[in-house]
Amino acid sequence: DSLKKENEAIYFGVLMSAYFGLRRSELLGLKWSAINFVDNTMSIVHTVTETNLDGKNILIKKDKTKSTAGLRSFVLPGSIKEMLLELKEEQKRNKERLGKGYYTKDEEYVYVNEGGELHKPKFLTNGFRKFLAKHNLTHIRFHDLRHSCATILCESNVNVKDIQMFLGHSSAKTTMDIYVHLINRSNANIVGVLGEKIKI
């Protein structure tokens, strides 16, 4: 709630990453064409990363994800659909207000600033870090929001294969390797129930 009041742009990034377990590159690469407001779906098909070339930071825009498993689609919940529609309207208003001053080369992207330019990866990472520090919250990396998403799924006993597909891991083994401690913790309850019923 505090983040929403203080910085809506960072809030949007945090919410989308925590809710869908998106990688930073997937969030930055989200395009309007990948969102279907009729069928209420959002697809991950494009990524944006940053690299340093000859002392300059440049954005790398690719029509592919980390792996083919990263190509995935989500059902849009009503609350996030409304947020995206409002964001789309806001971008339209900014474009009309700024006229020729609006940066049109990134208008196909969802995550742009008021001037129409795609947010940089460090904007998200640094903004999140500063917010946590300001409010004396435990420091976590922006990427850890993806782990928070997985933790919620594990603790809700969602099966490993479904978590793998949701997060875009290339194999269930990857999911198991990263989250086995969480899966085991949720399994402990099940084992406890069996122990009560099957006496050894």
Z-matrix of the N, CA and C atoms (Angstrom, degrees):
N
C 1 1.463
C 2 1.531 1 111.13
N 3 1.325 2 115.30 1 -40.81
C 4 1.468 3 119.58 2 179.56
C 5 1.523 4 110.73 3 -64.82
N 6 1.317 5 115.59 4 -42.74
C 7 1.465 6 120.09 5 -179.25
C 8 1.518 7 110.84 6 -63.99
N 9 1.318 8 117.12 7 -39.26
C 10 1.463 9 121.46 8 179.37
C 11 1.524 10 111.02 9 -60.95
N 12 1.330 11 115.89 10 -39.50
C 13 1.469 12 120.80 11 -179.99
C 14 1.527 13 111.77 12 -72.34
N 15 1.333 14 116.24 13 -36.61
C 16 1.469 15 120.56 14 -173.53
C 17 1.525 16 113.85 15 -84.40
N 18 1.329 17 116.60 16 -40.07
C 19 1.468 18 119.22 17 -174.01
C 20 1.527 19 109.61 18 -153.04
N 21 1.321 20 116.47 19 94.61
C 22 1.465 21 120.91 20 -175.82
C 23 1.528 22 112.88 21 -64.30
N 24 1.338 23 116.77 22 -31.34
C 25 1.466 24 119.96 23 -179.28
C 26 1.530 25 111.00 24 -67.24
N 27 1.339 26 116.73 25 -45.17
C 28 1.466 27 120.45 26 177.96
C 29 1.529 28 109.33 27 -68.36
N 30 1.332 29 116.21 28 -39.29
C 31 1.468 30 120.94 29 178.30
C 32 1.529 31 110.90 30 -56.67
N 33 1.316 32 116.65 31 -45.75
C 34 1.465 33 120.83 32 179.85
C 35 1.526 34 110.63 33 -58.92
N 36 1.329 35 116.46 34 -45.35
C 37 1.461 36 120.93 35 -179.95
C 38 1.514 37 112.52 36 -63.48
N 39 1.324 38 116.40 37 -43.54
C 40 1.464 39 121.86 38 179.51
C 41 1.525 40 110.28 39 -64.51
N 42 1.318 41 116.64 40 -45.99
C 43 1.459 42 120.58 41 -179.26
C 44 1.533 43 112.03 42 -60.91
N 45 1.333 44 116.16 43 -47.85
C 46 1.466 45 120.11 44 -177.80
C 47 1.525 46 111.93 45 -64.30
N 48 1.340 47 116.14 46 -38.32
C 49 1.466 48 119.68 47 -179.45
C 50 1.524 49 112.06 48 -71.74
N 51 1.332 50 116.30 49 -39.12
C 52 1.464 51 120.08 50 179.87
C 53 1.526 52 111.07 51 -72.41
N 54 1.326 53 116.51 52 -38.38
C 55 1.469 54 120.92 53 -175.35
C 56 1.523 55 112.14 54 -73.81
N 57 1.336 56 116.10 55 -43.14
C 58 1.465 57 119.63 56 -175.60
C 59 1.529 58 113.42 57 -107.45
N 60 1.331 59 117.31 58 -0.37
C 61 1.461 60 120.14 59 -179.15
C 62 1.515 61 112.52 60 65.25
N 63 1.332 62 116.71 61 33.46
C 64 1.463 63 120.45 62 -176.85
C 65 1.518 64 111.96 63 -73.60
N 66 1.309 65 116.10 64 142.93
C 67 1.460 66 121.11 65 167.67
C 68 1.526 67 107.22 66 -72.62
N 69 1.325 68 116.74 67 156.60
C 70 1.472 69 120.44 68 179.73
C 71 1.522 70 111.16 69 -57.77
N 72 1.330 71 116.26 70 -40.98
C 73 1.472 72 120.82 71 -178.91
C 74 1.524 73 111.71 72 -64.86
N 75 1.341 74 116.70 73 -31.21
C 76 1.462 75 121.44 74 179.77
C 77 1.524 76 110.79 75 -74.54
N 78 1.321 77 115.98 76 -38.99
C 79 1.466 78 121.01 77 177.48
C 80 1.522 79 110.34 78 -63.36
N 81 1.331 80 116.12 79 -48.94
C 82 1.468 81 120.94 80 -179.33
C 83 1.527 82 111.19 81 -64.77
N 84 1.322 83 116.55 82 -30.09
C 85 1.463 84 120.84 83 -177.43
C 86 1.521 85 114.54 84 -87.72
N 87 1.323 86 116.78 85 2.30
C 88 1.467 87 120.16 86 -178.31
C 89 1.529 88 110.89 87 -66.35
N 90 1.334 89 115.62 88 125.32
C 91 1.473 90 121.26 89 -179.23
C 92 1.525 91 110.11 90 -111.65
N 93 1.333 92 115.12 91 153.32
C 94 1.461 93 120.11 92 177.60
C 95 1.529 94 111.27 93 -61.25
N 96 1.315 95 116.17 94 -32.25
C 97 1.468 96 119.94 95 -179.23
C 98 1.529 97 112.15 96 -67.42
N 99 1.338 98 116.49 97 -16.62
C 100 1.462 99 121.07 98 -179.76
C 101 1.532 100 112.20 99 -90.86
N 102 1.337 101 115.62 100 0.50
C 103 1.465 102 120.25 101 179.93
C 104 1.525 103 109.07 102 -112.63
N 105 1.319 104 115.47 103 122.97
C 106 1.460 105 121.00 104 179.31
C 107 1.531 106 108.17 105 -108.25
N 108 1.328 107 115.41 106 103.86
C 109 1.461 108 120.05 107 -176.81
C 110 1.530 109 112.70 108 -76.60
N 111 1.324 110 117.13 109 -12.16
C 112 1.472 111 120.47 110 177.04
C 113 1.532 112 110.00 111 -83.30
N 114 1.341 113 115.35 112 -48.87
C 115 1.468 114 119.95 113 179.71
C 116 1.528 115 112.78 114 -86.70
N 117 1.348 116 115.85 115 -5.47
C 118 1.476 117 121.76 116 -179.43
C 119 1.527 118 112.15 117 58.90
N 120 1.316 119 115.27 118 53.15
C 121 1.462 120 120.63 119 177.24
C 122 1.529 121 110.99 120 -130.49
N 123 1.313 122 114.78 121 155.49
C 124 1.464 123 122.00 122 176.57
C 125 1.521 124 107.24 123 -135.11
N 126 1.329 125 117.19 124 127.26
C 127 1.463 126 121.00 125 -177.77
C 128 1.523 127 111.18 126 -111.34
N 129 1.317 128 115.06 127 146.00
C 130 1.465 129 121.91 128 176.52
C 131 1.530 130 106.98 129 -104.60
N 132 1.325 131 116.24 130 106.77
C 133 1.470 132 120.96 131 -175.35
C 134 1.535 133 112.57 132 -135.43
N 135 1.333 134 117.26 133 -2.82
C 136 1.464 135 121.35 134 -172.75
C 137 1.531 136 108.28 135 -143.27
N 138 1.322 137 116.93 136 145.35
C 139 1.466 138 120.20 137 178.23
C 140 1.530 139 111.21 138 -132.15
N 141 1.325 140 114.93 139 155.53
C 142 1.462 141 121.53 140 175.04
C 143 1.524 142 107.93 141 -131.39
N 144 1.334 143 115.79 142 123.37
C 145 1.459 144 121.53 143 176.38
C 146 1.524 145 108.37 144 -125.32
N 147 1.326 146 115.46 145 172.25
C 148 1.461 147 120.46 146 -179.24
C 149 1.517 148 109.51 147 -123.82
N 150 1.313 149 116.21 148 141.55
C 151 1.464 150 120.44 149 176.68
C 152 1.517 151 109.26 150 -139.93
N 153 1.318 152 115.43 151 161.54
C 154 1.462 153 120.37 152 179.47
C 155 1.524 154 109.06 153 -103.11
N 156 1.327 155 116.19 154 122.98
C 157 1.456 156 121.65 155 179.98
C 158 1.520 157 109.37 156 -128.97
N 159 1.318 158 115.62 157 116.38
C 160 1.466 159 121.53 158 -178.56
C 161 1.528 160 112.09 159 52.88
N 162 1.335 161 115.36 160 42.50
C 163 1.465 162 119.87 161 176.95
C 164 1.518 163 114.81 162 81.05
N 165 1.329 164 117.02 163 1.18
C 166 1.464 165 120.19 164 179.37
C 167 1.528 166 110.37 165 -115.81
N 168 1.330 167 115.47 166 138.07
C 169 1.464 168 120.15 167 175.24
C 170 1.522 169 109.27 168 -82.42
N 171 1.312 170 116.31 169 123.60
C 172 1.462 171 119.83 170 178.63
C 173 1.533 172 109.85 171 -125.99
N 174 1.315 173 115.69 172 149.76
C 175 1.457 174 121.26 173 179.75
C 176 1.525 175 109.96 174 -89.95
N 177 1.318 176 115.69 175 134.50
C 178 1.460 177 122.35 176 176.62
C 179 1.525 178 107.95 177 -105.61
N 180 1.321 179 116.67 178 114.70
C 181 1.464 180 121.56 179 -178.14
C 182 1.525 181 108.65 180 -106.84
N 183 1.345 182 115.22 181 122.55
C 184 1.469 183 119.45 182 -175.60
C 185 1.530 184 111.46 183 -129.95
N 186 1.327 185 115.01 184 141.00
C 187 1.461 186 120.87 185 173.60
C 188 1.523 187 109.53 186 -87.97
N 189 1.332 188 114.86 187 52.41
C 190 1.468 189 120.57 188 175.38
C 191 1.523 190 108.18 189 -161.31
N 192 1.325 191 115.90 190 163.12
C 193 1.451 192 121.39 191 -179.98
C 194 1.525 193 109.81 192 -109.96
N 195 1.340 194 115.80 193 -178.61
C 196 1.467 195 120.78 194 -177.37
C 197 1.529 196 111.40 195 -54.30
N 198 1.328 197 116.34 196 -39.32
C 199 1.463 198 122.24 197 174.98
C 200 1.522 199 107.42 198 -147.41
N 201 1.330 200 116.98 199 170.28
C 202 1.465 201 118.94 200 179.61
C 203 1.526 202 110.87 201 -61.88
N 204 1.337 203 117.01 202 -26.87
C 205 1.463 204 120.70 203 178.24
C 206 1.529 205 110.69 204 -66.73
N 207 1.341 206 115.51 205 -23.13
C 208 1.460 207 119.77 206 179.12
C 209 1.517 208 112.86 207 -69.05
N 210 1.333 209 116.40 208 -19.34
C 211 1.468 210 121.05 209 175.86
C 212 1.522 211 107.59 210 -75.39
N 213 1.314 212 116.32 211 106.99
C 214 1.459 213 119.47 212 -175.52
C 215 1.522 214 110.31 213 -150.68
N 216 1.315 215 114.81 214 168.98
C 217 1.458 216 120.41 215 -177.00
C 218 1.521 217 109.83 216 -132.56
N 219 1.326 218 116.12 217 146.90
C 220 1.463 219 122.02 218 -179.55
C 221 1.521 220 110.33 219 -123.65
N 222 1.307 221 115.54 220 149.76
C 223 1.455 222 120.72 221 168.81
C 224 1.526 223 107.02 222 -79.03
N 225 1.328 224 117.20 223 133.88
C 226 1.464 225 121.10 224 -179.74
C 227 1.525 226 110.69 225 -87.65
N 228 1.337 227 118.13 226 118.93
C 229 1.461 228 118.72 227 173.65
C 230 1.533 229 109.38 228 -69.35
N 231 1.323 230 116.72 229 153.14
C 232 1.463 231 121.58 230 -175.67
C 233 1.512 232 114.36 231 -53.74
N 234 1.336 233 117.72 232 -42.11
C 235 1.467 234 121.68 233 -176.80
C 236 1.530 235 111.73 234 -63.95
N 237 1.338 236 116.26 235 -39.57
C 238 1.469 237 119.68 236 -179.70
C 239 1.529 238 110.20 237 -77.02
N 240 1.318 239 117.34 238 -33.71
C 241 1.464 240 120.74 239 174.74
C 242 1.528 241 109.80 240 -58.71
N 243 1.335 242 116.46 241 -45.63
C 244 1.466 243 121.09 242 179.73
C 245 1.528 244 110.89 243 -63.07
N 246 1.322 245 116.71 244 -40.60
C 247 1.463 246 120.83 245 178.78
C 248 1.532 247 110.79 246 -62.68
N 249 1.325 248 116.43 247 -41.93
C 250 1.469 249 120.84 248 179.65
C 251 1.530 250 111.53 249 -66.94
N 252 1.319 251 116.23 250 -40.37
C 253 1.475 252 120.07 251 178.40
C 254 1.528 253 110.67 252 -64.10
N 255 1.330 254 116.10 253 -39.62
C 256 1.467 255 120.42 254 178.02
C 257 1.530 256 110.27 255 -66.36
N 258 1.330 257 116.28 256 -39.50
C 259 1.465 258 121.08 257 177.94
C 260 1.529 259 110.71 258 -63.19
N 261 1.322 260 116.32 259 -40.52
C 262 1.466 261 121.84 260 178.37
C 263 1.527 262 110.44 261 -62.23
N 264 1.325 263 116.35 262 -42.94
C 265 1.472 264 121.68 263 178.10
C 266 1.526 265 111.14 264 -65.43
N 267 1.318 266 115.89 265 -40.41
C 268 1.464 267 121.14 266 179.36
C 269 1.525 268 110.48 267 -62.51
N 270 1.333 269 116.96 268 -41.79
C 271 1.461 270 120.42 269 178.40
C 272 1.525 271 110.65 270 -64.66
N 273 1.316 272 116.08 271 -37.13
C 274 1.469 273 120.80 272 177.53
C 275 1.526 274 110.43 273 -63.62
N 276 1.334 275 116.56 274 -43.20
C 277 1.477 276 121.25 275 178.52
C 278 1.524 277 110.96 276 -64.64
N 279 1.333 278 116.80 277 -41.72
C 280 1.470 279 120.66 278 179.13
C 281 1.525 280 111.09 279 -62.52
N 282 1.326 281 115.82 280 -39.29
C 283 1.468 282 120.59 281 179.48
C 284 1.526 283 110.93 282 -65.33
N 285 1.321 284 115.84 283 -41.82
C 286 1.474 285 119.94 284 178.79
C 287 1.529 286 110.53 285 -67.51
N 288 1.313 287 117.11 286 -39.27
C 289 1.468 288 122.08 287 -177.76
C 290 1.527 289 112.06 288 -69.26
N 291 1.324 290 116.61 289 -41.24
C 292 1.467 291 120.41 290 -176.15
C 293 1.527 292 113.75 291 -88.62
N 294 1.324 293 116.73 292 -17.81
C 295 1.470 294 120.29 293 177.75
C 296 1.515 295 112.13 294 57.40
N 297 1.327 296 116.01 295 -124.01
C 298 1.470 297 121.15 296 -178.08
C 299 1.523 298 112.70 297 -68.61
N 300 1.334 299 116.07 298 -15.55
C 301 1.457 300 120.32 299 179.64
C 302 1.522 301 113.20 300 -79.61
N 303 1.335 302 115.78 301 -7.45
C 304 1.467 303 120.29 302 -179.28
C 305 1.530 304 109.36 303 -81.97
N 306 1.332 305 116.12 304 134.70
C 307 1.465 306 121.85 305 -178.64
C 308 1.533 307 109.09 306 -80.58
N 309 1.318 308 116.79 307 109.31
C 310 1.473 309 120.26 308 -172.54
C 311 1.532 310 114.30 309 -92.25
N 312 1.338 311 117.84 310 -10.55
C 313 1.466 312 119.51 311 -176.44
C 314 1.532 313 113.35 312 -68.53
N 315 1.340 314 116.72 313 -18.71
C 316 1.466 315 120.11 314 -179.21
C 317 1.528 316 112.27 315 -111.50
N 318 1.340 317 117.69 316 14.60
C 319 1.468 318 118.42 317 -172.24
C 320 1.533 319 113.90 318 -69.49
N 321 1.323 320 116.79 319 -10.98
C 322 1.475 321 118.54 320 175.78
C 323 1.531 322 111.70 321 -78.00
N 324 1.364 323 116.09 322 -13.14
C 325 1.460 324 120.67 323 -177.49
C 326 1.532 325 112.00 324 -91.49
N 327 1.317 326 114.84 325 150.91
C 328 1.467 327 122.07 326 -179.93
C 329 1.528 328 111.14 327 -79.64
N 330 1.331 329 116.01 328 -43.75
C 331 1.470 330 120.64 329 -168.77
C 332 1.532 331 112.12 330 -94.85
N 333 1.331 332 115.85 331 74.54
C 334 1.468 333 121.80 332 -179.33
C 335 1.525 334 109.83 333 -117.72
N 336 1.351 335 115.44 334 162.01
C 337 1.464 336 119.04 335 177.88
C 338 1.532 337 110.72 336 -84.87
N 339 1.326 338 117.17 337 -176.23
C 340 1.467 339 121.19 338 -176.10
C 341 1.521 340 112.33 339 -61.40
N 342 1.329 341 116.29 340 -26.61
C 343 1.460 342 120.41 341 -179.94
C 344 1.522 343 113.39 342 -87.89
N 345 1.339 344 116.32 343 0.54
C 346 1.460 345 120.25 344 176.86
C 347 1.511 346 115.38 345 93.53
N 348 1.334 347 116.76 346 0.70
C 349 1.464 348 119.97 347 -177.56
C 350 1.522 349 111.01 348 -91.53
N 351 1.317 350 115.68 349 138.80
C 352 1.456 351 122.10 350 -179.68
C 353 1.530 352 110.14 351 -58.25
N 354 1.337 353 116.00 352 133.56
C 355 1.462 354 119.98 353 176.53
C 356 1.521 355 109.56 354 -64.26
N 357 1.316 356 115.80 355 143.48
C 358 1.460 357 121.52 356 178.15
C 359 1.530 358 109.49 357 -83.40
N 360 1.338 359 117.61 358 152.11
C 361 1.472 360 120.53 359 178.59
C 362 1.530 361 113.07 360 -53.80
N 363 1.321 362 117.25 361 -41.29
C 364 1.470 363 120.29 362 -177.37
C 365 1.535 364 112.12 363 -68.29
N 366 1.323 365 117.54 364 -25.84
C 367 1.462 366 121.00 365 176.40
C 368 1.529 367 109.22 366 -58.00
N 369 1.305 368 115.15 367 -43.62
C 370 1.455 369 122.17 368 -178.19
C 371 1.526 370 110.95 369 -71.88
N 372 1.325 371 115.78 370 -50.68
C 373 1.461 372 121.47 371 -177.26
C 374 1.527 373 111.61 372 -62.08
N 375 1.343 374 116.17 373 -49.81
C 376 1.466 375 120.47 374 -177.78
C 377 1.529 376 111.80 375 -69.58
N 378 1.324 377 116.32 376 -39.43
C 379 1.461 378 119.95 377 179.74
C 380 1.519 379 111.59 378 -62.09
N 381 1.327 380 116.85 379 -41.59
C 382 1.461 381 121.79 380 179.06
C 383 1.530 382 110.21 381 -66.85
N 384 1.332 383 116.82 382 -43.71
C 385 1.472 384 121.16 383 -179.88
C 386 1.527 385 110.91 384 -61.79
N 387 1.338 386 116.94 385 -44.59
C 388 1.473 387 120.84 386 -179.18
C 389 1.524 388 111.83 387 -64.80
N 390 1.331 389 116.20 388 -37.44
C 391 1.461 390 119.97 389 179.26
C 392 1.526 391 110.42 390 -63.80
N 393 1.332 392 117.07 391 -45.27
C 394 1.462 393 121.43 392 179.53
C 395 1.528 394 110.85 393 -60.99
N 396 1.344 395 116.13 394 -43.63
C 397 1.463 396 120.84 395 -179.19
C 398 1.530 397 110.68 396 -65.16
N 399 1.321 398 116.85 397 -43.18
C 400 1.467 399 121.97 398 -178.87
C 401 1.517 400 111.80 399 -58.87
N 402 1.322 401 116.76 400 -36.32
C 403 1.462 402 121.17 401 -176.51
C 404 1.533 403 113.36 402 -101.93
N 405 1.347 404 115.48 403 14.68
C 406 1.471 405 121.72 404 178.46
C 407 1.535 406 112.56 405 53.14
N 408 1.322 407 114.71 406 39.09
C 409 1.464 408 120.52 407 176.82
C 410 1.523 409 109.37 408 -93.23
N 411 1.316 410 115.95 409 154.17
C 412 1.465 411 120.52 410 179.94
C 413 1.520 412 109.89 411 -57.02
N 414 1.333 413 115.93 412 131.44
C 415 1.466 414 119.55 413 179.25
C 416 1.528 415 110.09 414 -71.24
N 417 1.321 416 115.80 415 125.74
C 418 1.458 417 121.58 416 169.53
C 419 1.526 418 107.19 417 -133.08
N 420 1.307 419 116.82 418 154.79
C 421 1.463 420 120.01 419 176.59
C 422 1.526 421 109.36 420 -73.89
N 423 1.317 422 116.20 421 156.96
C 424 1.465 423 119.29 422 176.70
C 425 1.524 424 109.61 423 -58.66
N 426 1.323 425 116.81 424 -38.12
C 427 1.472 426 121.68 425 -179.43
C 428 1.532 427 111.60 426 -61.04
N 429 1.343 428 116.39 427 -25.27
C 430 1.461 429 119.62 428 -178.87
C 431 1.527 430 112.72 429 -67.43
N 432 1.325 431 117.39 430 -15.96
C 433 1.467 432 120.17 431 174.77
C 434 1.531 433 109.81 432 -63.44
N 435 1.313 434 115.38 433 -32.10
C 436 1.473 435 121.16 434 175.92
C 437 1.534 436 109.50 435 -64.13
N 438 1.335 437 115.61 436 -40.09
C 439 1.461 438 120.31 437 177.54
C 440 1.534 439 110.83 438 -68.54
N 441 1.334 440 116.15 439 -34.12
C 442 1.470 441 119.26 440 177.10
C 443 1.521 442 110.09 441 -61.28
N 444 1.321 443 115.89 442 -42.02
C 445 1.459 444 121.63 443 177.78
C 446 1.533 445 109.70 444 -59.20
N 447 1.327 446 116.02 445 -47.57
C 448 1.467 447 120.79 446 -179.20
C 449 1.517 448 111.16 447 -64.31
N 450 1.331 449 116.89 448 -38.03
C 451 1.465 450 121.79 449 179.56
C 452 1.531 451 110.78 450 -60.87
N 453 1.333 452 115.74 451 -45.56
C 454 1.470 453 120.58 452 178.98
C 455 1.527 454 110.02 453 -60.48
N 456 1.323 455 116.14 454 -43.09
C 457 1.469 456 120.24 455 -179.77
C 458 1.528 457 111.16 456 -65.35
N 459 1.339 458 116.17 457 -43.99
C 460 1.473 459 120.28 458 179.32
C 461 1.523 460 111.20 459 -61.81
N 462 1.332 461 115.79 460 -46.02
C 463 1.462 462 120.20 461 -176.85
C 464 1.524 463 112.23 462 -70.96
N 465 1.331 464 116.15 463 -15.07
C 466 1.468 465 120.57 464 176.60
C 467 1.528 466 110.93 465 -96.63
N 468 1.358 467 114.69 466 11.15
C 469 1.475 468 122.48 467 176.84
C 470 1.530 469 113.94 468 61.59
N 471 1.329 470 116.76 469 31.41
C 472 1.468 471 120.20 470 171.34
C 473 1.522 472 106.45 471 -71.33
N 474 1.339 473 117.87 472 138.11
C 475 1.468 474 118.45 473 -174.83
C 476 1.531 475 112.00 474 -72.24
N 477 1.318 476 114.16 475 155.26
C 478 1.473 477 122.31 476 -172.44
C 479 1.524 478 112.20 477 -57.20
N 480 1.328 479 116.99 478 -41.45
C 481 1.468 480 120.50 479 -178.27
C 482 1.526 481 110.80 480 -62.55
N 483 1.324 482 116.94 481 -40.37
C 484 1.464 483 120.36 482 179.03
C 485 1.524 484 111.55 483 -67.63
N 486 1.339 485 116.31 484 -39.03
C 487 1.472 486 120.45 485 177.46
C 488 1.523 487 109.83 486 -64.56
N 489 1.337 488 115.58 487 -42.38
C 490 1.474 489 120.86 488 178.36
C 491 1.529 490 110.65 489 -55.59
N 492 1.321 491 116.71 490 -48.49
C 493 1.462 492 121.21 491 -178.02
C 494 1.529 493 111.50 492 -68.40
N 495 1.314 494 117.03 493 -38.66
C 496 1.464 495 121.76 494 -179.22
C 497 1.530 496 110.94 495 -63.83
N 498 1.337 497 116.12 496 -42.84
C 499 1.470 498 120.68 497 -178.34
C 500 1.525 499 113.37 498 -83.04
N 501 1.334 500 116.16 499 -15.52
C 502 1.460 501 118.91 500 -179.67
C 503 1.513 502 113.47 501 80.11
N 504 1.339 503 116.76 502 29.78
C 505 1.470 504 120.03 503 174.53
C 506 1.520 505 109.07 504 -74.94
N 507 1.320 506 115.71 505 148.72
C 508 1.464 507 119.81 506 -177.54
C 509 1.523 508 112.88 507 -71.82
N 510 1.345 509 117.01 508 -23.49
C 511 1.474 510 119.24 509 178.29
C 512 1.516 511 109.69 510 -151.71
N 513 1.316 512 115.57 511 159.36
C 514 1.466 513 120.65 512 176.48
C 515 1.524 514 109.91 513 -65.14
N 516 1.345 515 116.72 514 -27.81
C 517 1.466 516 120.59 515 178.67
C 518 1.528 517 110.27 516 -61.81
N 519 1.339 518 116.75 517 -40.45
C 520 1.467 519 120.75 518 177.37
C 521 1.518 520 110.08 519 -58.70
N 522 1.328 521 115.52 520 -46.04
C 523 1.461 522 120.82 521 179.56
C 524 1.517 523 110.47 522 -61.49
N 525 1.327 524 116.73 523 -45.37
C 526 1.463 525 121.78 524 179.46
C 527 1.529 526 111.24 525 -61.88
N 528 1.332 527 116.26 526 -44.70
C 529 1.465 528 120.33 527 -178.35
C 530 1.521 529 111.81 528 -59.66
N 531 1.342 530 116.22 529 -39.25
C 532 1.464 531 120.58 530 -176.79
C 533 1.528 532 111.91 531 -80.75
N 534 1.334 533 116.27 532 -39.56
C 535 1.464 534 119.53 533 -169.98
C 536 1.535 535 114.35 534 -115.54
N 537 1.336 536 116.81 535 16.87
C 538 1.466 537 119.56 536 -176.38
C 539 1.528 538 111.72 537 -58.60
N 540 1.348 539 117.50 538 -35.81
C 541 1.475 540 119.79 539 -179.30
C 542 1.528 541 111.07 540 -64.95
N 543 1.346 542 116.20 541 -34.92
C 544 1.464 543 119.89 542 178.62
C 545 1.518 544 110.99 543 -73.43
N 546 1.329 545 115.06 544 -41.59
C 547 1.462 546 119.92 545 179.74
C 548 1.531 547 109.58 546 -63.02
N 549 1.332 548 115.91 547 -41.38
C 550 1.466 549 119.86 548 179.23
C 551 1.526 550 111.18 549 -65.61
N 552 1.344 551 115.40 550 -36.96
C 553 1.461 552 119.22 551 -179.85
C 554 1.526 553 110.83 552 -64.50
N 555 1.348 554 116.43 553 -42.40
C 556 1.466 555 118.56 554 178.53
C 557 1.523 556 111.02 555 -71.18
N 558 1.335 557 117.15 556 -29.95
C 559 1.459 558 120.76 557 177.76
C 560 1.528 559 111.88 558 -70.56
N 561 1.337 560 116.15 559 -23.48
C 562 1.459 561 120.34 560 -178.51
C 563 1.525 562 111.07 561 -59.57
N 564 1.324 563 116.40 562 -36.65
C 565 1.469 564 120.75 563 178.24
C 566 1.524 565 110.62 564 -63.87
N 567 1.349 566 115.03 565 -42.80
C 568 1.464 567 120.29 566 -179.52
C 569 1.532 568 109.76 567 -64.38
N 570 1.345 569 115.81 568 -44.44
C 571 1.466 570 120.72 569 179.67
C 572 1.527 571 110.02 570 -61.45
N 573 1.347 572 115.38 571 -37.97
C 574 1.473 573 120.50 572 179.13
C 575 1.525 574 111.17 573 -62.26
N 576 1.320 575 116.39 574 -42.16
C 577 1.467 576 121.46 575 178.85
C 578 1.532 577 109.86 576 -63.30
N 579 1.336 578 116.57 577 -43.44
C 580 1.463 579 120.43 578 178.93
C 581 1.518 580 111.64 579 -63.83
N 582 1.337 581 115.97 580 -37.60
C 583 1.461 582 121.41 581 179.89
C 584 1.518 583 111.76 582 -62.28
N 585 1.340 584 115.38 583 -34.05
C 586 1.460 585 120.44 584 178.61
C 587 1.523 586 111.11 585 -68.21
N 588 1.333 587 115.43 586 -35.68
C 589 1.467 588 120.49 587 -173.91
C 590 1.529 589 113.49 588 -91.41
N 591 1.329 590 115.39 589 -32.77
C 592 1.478 591 118.91 590 -178.11
C 593 1.517 592 107.94 591 -110.17
N 594 1.289 593 116.17 592 101.02
C 595 1.462 594 121.43 593 -176.74
C 596 1.534 595 110.52 594 -82.46
N 597 1.318 596 114.80 595 131.83
C 598 1.472 597 119.53 596 179.51
C 599 1.525 598 108.63 597 -110.64
